[in-house]
């Protein structure tokens, strides 16, 4: 293992970016299923402003509740960027201010808004439970230093993370990292192999089943479709106890297992198995993070971002020999299998 790590570290960022860019272009650009789009980005698409725009006003005074919670919140309270609803305070440790409120003067959202107070997050962002303190701190520094950039310029929240990290102090980053590192990972995504899926629309980077006359099923094709167990709980209530379902192509789990455990790609080529660095249970070793039970949309994005040279963080060179050889099918298979594991 040490030989592999030393060899991987010796690769330069330029080598990774150069090889990966060719592969990315050959694959036709970023996989829409992972980034929350149904079509490739337009040529020369401008990157969005990394500073979030003003929140949209919401005058709906309907009070919402969730079974098992004593909370009562309106939509404006649920989506409050600087004090979002905390439905289940007993599910997590006491939140530091940066997690509970963010920094309104600097337009830094509360971490708990997107990642939820319990850290489980959503497909369009990230589940940050089960990660160790040092890893979380390093990722925030990588965002701050511009080393984590989305491969699809339409996806704005990666840029938002750059803005947040640049406007957080080291102590605030450490406080958030300590908080989320203390929360263990638990099952959050149910993986279902299938040849067909409900017809979907995409809203805010999330697949949502069509209803009414537009409802129906369609072939899953070469993609993963990650959708809420309950649209109402996810989109209206932002219920941190309501999980997600990931529909994956039939046969992808077996192929993914071969890739993850044995390093056998869909084409039959060999790469380093994920277990070499991430551990036999895929729950991480040292600074190699846990990847078991993660959102397949998130995993797919990260693999492609590293492959295309847009994720160039401190430990990214360790992934260079692996991601450089993966094709679009491999990204699906690996993401599907990893998501199916118990975190």
Buried (B, 14 or more C-beta within 10 A) or exposed (E): EEEBBEBBEEBEBEBBBEBBBEBBEEBEBBBBBBBBBEEBBEEEEEBBEBEBEEEEEEEEEEEBEBEEBEBEBBBBBBBBBBBBBBBBEEBBBEBBEBBBBBBEEEBBBBBBBBBBBBBBBBBBBBBBBBBBBEBBBBBBBBBBBEBBBBBBBBBBBBBBBBBBBBBBEEEBBBBBBBBBBEBEBBEBBEBEBBEEBBEBEBEEBBBBBEEEEEEEEEEBEEBBBBBBBBBEBBBBBBBBBBBBBBBBBEEBBEBBBBBBBEBBBBEEEEBBBBBBBBBEEBBBBEEBBBBBBBBBBBBBBBBBBBBBBBBBBBBBBBBBBBBBBBBBBBBBBBBBBBBBBEB
